Amino acid sequence: MAKYTGPACRLCRREGTKLFLKGDRCFSDKCSVSRRAQAPGQHGVGTGRKRVKEYGLQLREKQKAKRYYGILEKQFKNYFVKADKKEGQTGENLLTMIERRLDNVVYRMGMADSRREARQLVRHGHFRVNGRKVDIPSYITKKGDVITLREQSRKSPKIKMLVENISARSVPAWISMDKENIQATITALPVRTDIDFPIEEHLIVELYSK
């Protein structure tokens, strides 16, 4: 399966905003966006960014959304096609569909410091959906699904550390979280207002609609 293996901080610098790809580091003084605001590479050096045209704005917004959720182009485009076929606004359909990915749900549960880490935990089979093993990060959860931590995984030092810190993490309204038993229930489908990251989805729709 294809995946981005380069430095995560480079992606944040390219988009000019924090994408929260490295967990707690993004909130510290070590964050690369705080230390080096310019885009990576020789073309990023200078006092400011160049004036971007309409296509460039649309492209950057799509890249920002892809990188925030950790999705590559082909899969992101497939999500757009599915979102476009649904009733309602395509941009909102796109974002709320991606929010329901299992790796994102695990991250929203507070069981990972970043979506990249959540993807790794899912691939290693640490979580169950409705009692069944699901190791596909792109699995789309549904209303009523129950996500639990595999019992054997509780012995892992990394999992133990995540469980100890879970009480301090907030959970979105569409997820009901039993932090004591590490069990999350999808009580509703996410809506646009549940997504707190600034994404102008209409620019993504305009780009793909050309």
ChimeraX commands (.cxc) that place a marker at each C-alpha (Angstrom):
marker #1 position 0.00,0.00,0.00 radius 0.5
marker #1 position 1.42,3.39,-1.01 radius 0.5
marker #1 position 2.12,5.89,1.75 radius 0.5
marker #1 position 4.11,9.05,2.35 radius 0.5
marker #1 position 7.37,8.23,4.11 radius 0.5
marker #1 position 9.06,11.64,4.10 radius 0.5
marker #1 position 9.38,14.09,7.01 radius 0.5
marker #1 position 5.97,15.10,8.37 radius 0.5
marker #1 position 7.07,18.59,9.38 radius 0.5
marker #1 position 7.95,19.35,5.77 radius 0.5
marker #1 position 4.27,18.97,4.84 radius 0.5
marker #1 position 3.19,21.49,7.47 radius 0.5
marker #1 position 5.76,24.01,6.26 radius 0.5
marker #1 position 4.64,23.52,2.67 radius 0.5
marker #1 position 1.03,24.29,3.56 radius 0.5
marker #1 position 2.03,27.13,5.87 radius 0.5
marker #1 position -0.05,25.82,8.77 radius 0.5
marker #1 position 0.05,23.19,11.49 radius 0.5
marker #1 position -1.43,19.90,10.31 radius 0.5
marker #1 position -0.82,18.24,13.70 radius 0.5
marker #1 position 1.03,15.30,12.17 radius 0.5
marker #1 position 3.43,14.68,15.07 radius 0.5
marker #1 position 1.24,14.78,18.14 radius 0.5
marker #1 position 2.52,16.72,21.15 radius 0.5
marker #1 position 5.50,18.06,19.22 radius 0.5
marker #1 position 3.11,20.28,17.24 radius 0.5
marker #1 position 2.16,22.08,20.46 radius 0.5
marker #1 position 5.74,22.63,21.60 radius 0.5
marker #1 position 8.53,25.04,20.70 radius 0.5
marker #1 position 10.00,22.30,18.48 radius 0.5
marker #1 position 7.20,22.71,15.92 radius 0.5
marker #1 position 8.83,23.45,12.56 radius 0.5
marker #1 position 6.07,25.85,11.50 radius 0.5
marker #1 position 6.83,28.02,14.52 radius 0.5
marker #1 position 10.60,27.88,13.95 radius 0.5
marker #1 position 10.68,28.10,10.14 radius 0.5
marker #1 position 7.54,29.57,8.64 radius 0.5
marker #1 position 8.76,29.55,5.02 radius 0.5
marker #1 position 8.02,26.69,2.65 radius 0.5
marker #1 position 10.76,24.04,2.28 radius 0.5
marker #1 position 13.28,24.23,-0.56 radius 0.5
marker #1 position 15.00,27.16,-2.24 radius 0.5
marker #1 position 11.72,28.56,-3.60 radius 0.5
marker #1 position 10.35,28.88,-0.09 radius 0.5
marker #1 position 13.14,31.19,1.07 radius 0.5
marker #1 position 12.18,34.84,1.17 radius 0.5
marker #1 position 10.24,37.46,3.06 radius 0.5
marker #1 position 6.83,36.22,1.98 radius 0.5
marker #1 position 4.92,33.86,-0.26 radius 0.5
marker #1 position 4.22,34.64,-3.89 radius 0.5
marker #1 position 0.78,35.75,-5.00 radius 0.5
marker #1 position -1.22,32.61,-5.71 radius 0.5
marker #1 position -3.76,32.37,-8.52 radius 0.5
marker #1 position -7.17,30.72,-8.31 radius 0.5
marker #1 position -5.95,27.27,-9.36 radius 0.5
marker #1 position -3.09,27.48,-6.88 radius 0.5
marker #1 position -5.49,28.28,-4.03 radius 0.5
marker #1 position -7.69,25.33,-4.96 radius 0.5
marker #1 position -4.71,23.00,-5.24 radius 0.5
marker #1 position -3.25,24.07,-1.90 radius 0.5
marker #1 position -6.59,23.56,-0.15 radius 0.5
marker #1 position -6.86,20.05,-1.55 radius 0.5
marker #1 position -3.28,19.25,-0.55 radius 0.5
marker #1 position -3.88,20.63,2.93 radius 0.5
marker #1 position -6.96,18.44,3.44 radius 0.5
marker #1 position -5.19,15.34,2.08 radius 0.5
marker #1 position -2.18,15.83,4.30 radius 0.5
marker #1 position -4.23,16.66,7.39 radius 0.5
marker #1 position -6.00,13.31,7.13 radius 0.5
marker #1 position -2.98,11.45,5.70 radius 0.5
marker #1 position -4.63,10.36,2.44 radius 0.5
marker #1 position -2.97,10.05,-0.96 radius 0.5
marker #1 position -4.39,11.42,-4.20 radius 0.5
marker #1 position -6.11,8.37,-5.69 radius 0.5
marker #1 position -8.02,7.55,-2.53 radius 0.5
marker #1 position -8.91,11.18,-1.90 radius 0.5
marker #1 position -10.31,11.49,-5.44 radius 0.5
marker #1 position -12.37,8.32,-4.91 radius 0.5
marker #1 position -13.87,9.86,-1.78 radius 0.5
marker #1 position -14.79,12.94,-3.79 radius 0.5
marker #1 position -16.53,10.85,-6.46 radius 0.5
marker #1 position -18.60,9.07,-3.79 radius 0.5
marker #1 position -19.37,12.35,-2.02 radius 0.5
marker #1 position -20.52,13.92,-5.30 radius 0.5
marker #1 position -23.09,11.14,-5.80 radius 0.5
marker #1 position -24.69,11.68,-2.40 radius 0.5
marker #1 position -27.43,14.13,-1.58 radius 0.5
marker #1 position -26.34,17.40,-0.01 radius 0.5
marker #1 position -23.27,19.54,-0.48 radius 0.5
marker #1 position -20.36,17.63,-2.01 radius 0.5
marker #1 position -17.68,19.36,0.05 radius 0.5
marker #1 position -19.38,18.61,3.35 radius 0.5
marker #1 position -20.10,15.04,2.27 radius 0.5
marker #1 position -16.41,14.60,1.46 radius 0.5
marker #1 position -15.11,15.81,4.82 radius 0.5
marker #1 position -17.69,14.01,6.95 radius 0.5
marker #1 position -17.02,10.75,5.06 radius 0.5
marker #1 position -13.29,11.03,5.72 radius 0.5
marker #1 position -13.98,11.81,9.40 radius 0.5
marker #1 position -15.57,8.37,9.69 radius 0.5
marker #1 position -12.42,6.51,8.65 radius 0.5
marker #1 position -11.35,4.08,11.34 radius 0.5
marker #1 position -7.89,5.62,11.75 radius 0.5
marker #1 position -9.46,9.03,12.30 radius 0.5
marker #1 position -11.97,7.59,14.79 radius 0.5
marker #1 position -9.13,5.97,16.77 radius 0.5
marker #1 position -7.35,9.33,16.79 radius 0.5
marker #1 position -10.54,11.13,17.86 radius 0.5
marker #1 position -10.95,8.56,20.65 radius 0.5
marker #1 position -7.65,9.80,22.08 radius 0.5
marker #1 position -5.95,6.45,21.48 radius 0.5
marker #1 position -3.18,7.93,19.30 radius 0.5
marker #1 position -1.05,11.07,19.36 radius 0.5
marker #1 position -1.49,11.56,15.61 radius 0.5
marker #1 position -3.43,10.09,12.70 radius 0.5
marker #1 position -0.23,8.51,11.42 radius 0.5
marker #1 position 0.15,6.67,14.71 radius 0.5
marker #1 position -3.55,5.74,14.66 radius 0.5
marker #1 position -3.10,4.21,11.20 radius 0.5
marker #1 position -0.20,2.11,12.44 radius 0.5
marker #1 position -2.17,0.89,15.46 radius 0.5
marker #1 position -5.11,-0.09,13.24 radius 0.5
marker #1 position -2.84,-1.92,10.77 radius 0.5
marker #1 position -1.32,-3.90,13.65 radius 0.5
marker #1 position -4.77,-5.15,14.60 radius 0.5
marker #1 position -5.11,-3.44,17.99 radius 0.5
marker #1 position -8.78,-2.51,17.52 radius 0.5
marker #1 position -12.08,-4.30,16.99 radius 0.5
marker #1 position -15.22,-3.01,15.30 radius 0.5
marker #1 position -18.39,-4.64,16.63 radius 0.5
marker #1 position -16.21,-7.40,18.08 radius 0.5
marker #1 position -14.45,-8.21,14.79 radius 0.5
marker #1 position -10.84,-7.48,13.89 radius 0.5
marker #1 position -10.51,-4.64,11.37 radius 0.5
marker #1 position -6.98,-3.73,10.31 radius 0.5
marker #1 position -7.91,-1.44,7.41 radius 0.5
marker #1 position -7.36,2.25,8.34 radius 0.5
marker #1 position -9.71,3.43,5.56 radius 0.5
marker #1 position -12.64,1.38,6.89 radius 0.5
marker #1 position -15.66,3.71,7.03 radius 0.5
marker #1 position -17.47,3.44,10.35 radius 0.5
marker #1 position -21.26,3.69,10.60 radius 0.5
marker #1 position -23.71,4.93,13.19 radius 0.5
marker #1 position -24.00,2.32,15.91 radius 0.5
marker #1 position -20.52,0.84,15.39 radius 0.5
marker #1 position -18.63,0.01,18.58 radius 0.5
marker #1 position -14.84,0.31,18.52 radius 0.5
marker #1 position -12.90,-1.47,21.26 radius 0.5
marker #1 position -9.27,-2.10,22.13 radius 0.5
marker #1 position -8.09,-5.69,21.72 radius 0.5
marker #1 position -7.60,-7.21,25.16 radius 0.5
marker #1 position -4.10,-8.54,24.40 radius 0.5
marker #1 position -3.01,-5.06,23.28 radius 0.5
marker #1 position -3.37,-3.68,26.80 radius 0.5
marker #1 position -0.06,-5.36,27.68 radius 0.5
marker #1 position 1.85,-3.19,25.18 radius 0.5
marker #1 position 3.90,-0.41,26.90 radius 0.5
marker #1 position 2.86,2.04,24.17 radius 0.5
marker #1 position -0.82,1.21,24.56 radius 0.5
marker #1 position -0.53,1.47,28.34 radius 0.5
marker #1 position 0.89,4.99,28.00 radius 0.5
marker #1 position -1.90,6.03,25.63 radius 0.5
marker #1 position -4.55,4.62,27.99 radius 0.5
marker #1 position -3.03,6.52,30.93 radius 0.5
marker #1 position -3.28,9.81,29.01 radius 0.5
marker #1 position -6.72,9.25,27.50 radius 0.5
marker #1 position -8.60,11.00,30.30 radius 0.5
marker #1 position -7.05,14.33,29.31 radius 0.5
marker #1 position -8.19,14.09,25.68 radius 0.5
marker #1 position -11.47,15.52,24.42 radius 0.5
marker #1 position -13.83,13.50,22.24 radius 0.5
marker #1 position -16.18,14.91,19.53 radius 0.5
marker #1 position -19.93,14.92,20.14 radius 0.5
marker #1 position -20.64,12.19,17.58 radius 0.5
marker #1 position -18.55,9.66,19.53 radius 0.5
marker #1 position -19.60,8.31,22.92 radius 0.5
marker #1 position -16.44,7.27,24.74 radius 0.5
marker #1 position -16.18,4.91,27.71 radius 0.5
marker #1 position -12.64,5.81,28.74 radius 0.5
marker #1 position -12.49,3.26,31.52 radius 0.5
marker #1 position -13.18,0.30,29.22 radius 0.5
marker #1 position -11.63,1.95,26.11 radius 0.5
marker #1 position -14.82,1.59,24.10 radius 0.5
marker #1 position -16.20,4.12,21.64 radius 0.5
marker #1 position -19.66,4.09,20.07 radius 0.5
marker #1 position -20.55,6.07,16.95 radius 0.5
marker #1 position -23.76,7.68,18.20 radius 0.5
marker #1 position -24.30,9.91,15.15 radius 0.5
marker #1 position -22.71,10.71,11.84 radius 0.5
marker #1 position -20.35,13.70,12.01 radius 0.5
marker #1 position -21.53,17.01,10.56 radius 0.5
marker #1 position -19.51,19.91,9.16 radius 0.5
marker #1 position -19.43,21.78,12.46 radius 0.5
marker #1 position -17.69,18.80,14.10 radius 0.5
marker #1 position -14.58,19.43,11.99 radius 0.5
marker #1 position -12.55,22.05,13.80 radius 0.5
marker #1 position -9.69,22.30,11.29 radius 0.5
marker #1 position -9.99,25.25,8.85 radius 0.5
marker #1 position -10.67,23.71,5.43 radius 0.5
marker #1 position -12.44,25.58,2.63 radius 0.5
marker #1 position -14.01,22.56,1.00 radius 0.5
marker #1 position -15.67,24.59,-1.76 radius 0.5
marker #1 position -12.21,25.18,-3.25 radius 0.5
marker #1 position -11.64,21.41,-3.41 radius 0.5
marker #1 position -15.00,20.94,-5.16 radius 0.5
marker #1 position -14.14,23.68,-7.66 radius 0.5
marker #1 position -10.78,22.03,-8.40 radius 0.5
marker #1 position -12.20,18.56,-9.06 radius 0.5
marker #1 position -15.17,19.96,-11.00 radius 0.5
marker #1 position -13.01,21.49,-13.74 radius 0.5
marker link #1:1,2 radius 0.2
marker link #1:2,3 radius 0.2
marker link #1:3,4 radius 0.2
marker link #1:4,5 radius 0.2
marker link #1:5,6 radius 0.2
marker link #1:6,7 radius 0.2
marker link #1:7,8 radius 0.2
marker link #1:8,9 radius 0.2
marker link #1:9,10 radius 0.2
marker link #1:10,11 radius 0.2
marker link #1:11,12 radius 0.2
marker link #1:12,13 radius 0.2
marker link #1:13,14 radius 0.2
marker link #1:14,15 radius 0.2
marker link #1:15,16 radius 0.2
marker link #1:16,17 radius 0.2
marker link #1:17,18 radius 0.2
marker link #1:18,19 radius 0.2
marker link #1:19,20 radius 0.2
marker link #1:20,21 radius 0.2
marker link #1:21,22 radius 0.2
marker link #1:22,23 radius 0.2
marker link #1:23,24 radius 0.2
marker link #1:24,25 radius 0.2
marker link #1:25,26 radius 0.2
marker link #1:26,27 radius 0.2
marker link #1:27,28 radius 0.2
marker link #1:28,29 radius 0.2
marker link #1:29,30 radius 0.2
marker link #1:30,31 radius 0.2
marker link #1:31,32 radius 0.2
marker link #1:32,33 radius 0.2
marker link #1:33,34 radius 0.2
marker link #1:34,35 radius 0.2
marker link #1:35,36 radius 0.2
marker link #1:36,37 radius 0.2
marker link #1:37,38 radius 0.2
marker link #1:38,39 radius 0.2
marker link #1:39,40 radius 0.2
marker link #1:40,41 radius 0.2
marker link #1:41,42 radius 0.2
marker link #1:42,43 radius 0.2
marker link #1:43,44 radius 0.2
marker link #1:44,45 radius 0.2
marker link #1:45,46 radius 0.2
marker link #1:46,47 radius 0.2
marker link #1:47,48 radius 0.2
marker link #1:48,49 radius 0.2
marker link #1:49,50 radius 0.2
marker link #1:50,51 radius 0.2
marker link #1:51,52 radius 0.2
marker link #1:52,53 radius 0.2
marker link #1:53,54 radius 0.2
marker link #1:54,55 radius 0.2
marker link #1:55,56 radius 0.2
marker link #1:56,57 radius 0.2
marker link #1:57,58 radius 0.2
marker link #1:58,59 radius 0.2
marker link #1:59,60 radius 0.2
marker link #1:60,61 radius 0.2
marker link #1:61,62 radius 0.2
marker link #1:62,63 radius 0.2
marker link #1:63,64 radius 0.2
marker link #1:64,65 radius 0.2
marker link #1:65,66 radius 0.2
marker link #1:66,67 radius 0.2
marker link #1:67,68 radius 0.2
marker link #1:68,69 radius 0.2
marker link #1:69,70 radius 0.2
marker link #1:70,71 radius 0.2
marker link #1:71,72 radius 0.2
marker link #1:72,73 radius 0.2
marker link #1:73,74 radius 0.2
marker link #1:74,75 radius 0.2
marker link #1:75,76 radius 0.2
marker link #1:76,77 radius 0.2
marker link #1:77,78 radius 0.2
marker link #1:78,79 radius 0.2
marker link #1:79,80 radius 0.2
marker link #1:80,81 radius 0.2
marker link #1:81,82 radius 0.2
marker link #1:82,83 radius 0.2
marker link #1:83,84 radius 0.2
marker link #1:84,85 radius 0.2
marker link #1:85,86 radius 0.2
marker link #1:86,87 radius 0.2
marker link #1:87,88 radius 0.2
marker link #1:88,89 radius 0.2
marker link #1:89,90 radius 0.2
marker link #1:90,91 radius 0.2
marker link #1:91,92 radius 0.2
marker link #1:92,93 radius 0.2
marker link #1:93,94 radius 0.2
marker link #1:94,95 radius 0.2
marker link #1:95,96 radius 0.2
marker link #1:96,97 radius 0.2
marker link #1:97,98 radius 0.2
marker link #1:98,99 radius 0.2
marker link #1:99,100 radius 0.2
marker link #1:100,101 radius 0.2
marker link #1:101,102 radius 0.2
marker link #1:102,103 radius 0.2
marker link #1:103,104 radius 0.2
marker link #1:104,105 radius 0.2
marker link #1:105,106 radius 0.2
marker link #1:106,107 radius 0.2
marker link #1:107,108 radius 0.2
marker link #1:108,109 radius 0.2
marker link #1:109,110 radius 0.2
marker link #1:110,111 radius 0.2
marker link #1:111,112 radius 0.2
marker link #1:112,113 radius 0.2
marker link #1:113,114 radius 0.2
marker link #1:114,115 radius 0.2
marker link #1:115,116 radius 0.2
marker link #1:116,117 radius 0.2
marker link #1:117,118 radius 0.2
marker link #1:118,119 radius 0.2
marker link #1:119,120 radius 0.2
marker link #1:120,121 radius 0.2
marker link #1:121,122 radius 0.2
marker link #1:122,123 radius 0.2
marker link #1:123,124 radius 0.2
marker link #1:124,125 radius 0.2
marker link #1:125,126 radius 0.2
marker link #1:126,127 radius 0.2
marker link #1:127,128 radius 0.2
marker link #1:128,129 radius 0.2
marker link #1:129,130 radius 0.2
marker link #1:130,131 radius 0.2
marker link #1:131,132 radius 0.2
marker link #1:132,133 radius 0.2
marker link #1:133,134 radius 0.2
marker link #1:134,135 radius 0.2
marker link #1:135,136 radius 0.2
marker link #1:136,137 radius 0.2
marker link #1:137,138 radius 0.2
marker link #1:138,139 radius 0.2
marker link #1:139,140 radius 0.2
marker link #1:140,141 radius 0.2
marker link #1:141,142 radius 0.2
marker link #1:142,143 radius 0.2
marker link #1:143,144 radius 0.2
marker link #1:144,145 radius 0.2
marker link #1:145,146 radius 0.2
marker link #1:146,147 radius 0.2
marker link #1:147,148 radius 0.2
marker link #1:148,149 radius 0.2
marker link #1:149,150 radius 0.2
marker link #1:150,151 radius 0.2
marker link #1:151,152 radius 0.2
marker link #1:152,153 radius 0.2
marker link #1:153,154 radius 0.2
marker link #1:154,155 radius 0.2
marker link #1:155,156 radius 0.2
marker link #1:156,157 radius 0.2
marker link #1:157,158 radius 0.2
marker link #1:158,159 radius 0.2
marker link #1:159,160 radius 0.2
marker link #1:160,161 radius 0.2
marker link #1:161,162 radius 0.2
marker link #1:162,163 radius 0.2
marker link #1:163,164 radius 0.2
marker link #1:164,165 radius 0.2
marker link #1:165,166 radius 0.2
marker link #1:166,167 radius 0.2
marker link #1:167,168 radius 0.2
marker link #1:168,169 radius 0.2
marker link #1:169,170 radius 0.2
marker link #1:170,171 radius 0.2
marker link #1:171,172 radius 0.2
marker link #1:172,173 radius 0.2
marker link #1:173,174 radius 0.2
marker link #1:174,175 radius 0.2
marker link #1:175,176 radius 0.2
marker link #1:176,177 radius 0.2
marker link #1:177,178 radius 0.2
marker link #1:178,179 radius 0.2
marker link #1:179,180 radius 0.2
marker link #1:180,181 radius 0.2
marker link #1:181,182 radius 0.2
marker link #1:182,183 radius 0.2
marker link #1:183,184 radius 0.2
marker link #1:184,185 radius 0.2
marker link #1:185,186 radius 0.2
marker link #1:186,187 radius 0.2
marker link #1:187,188 radius 0.2
marker link #1:188,189 radius 0.2
marker link #1:189,190 radius 0.2
marker link #1:190,191 radius 0.2
marker link #1:191,192 radius 0.2
marker link #1:192,193 radius 0.2
marker link #1:193,194 radius 0.2
marker link #1:194,195 radius 0.2
marker link #1:195,196 radius 0.2
marker link #1:196,197 radius 0.2
marker link #1:197,198 radius 0.2
marker link #1:198,199 radius 0.2
marker link #1:199,200 radius 0.2
marker link #1:200,201 radius 0.2
marker link #1:201,202 radius 0.2
marker link #1:202,203 radius 0.2
marker link #1:203,204 radius 0.2
marker link #1:204,205 radius 0.2
marker link #1:205,206 radius 0.2
marker link #1:206,207 radius 0.2
marker link #1:207,208 radius 0.2
marker link #1:208,209 radius 0.2
marker link #1:209,210 radius 0.2
view
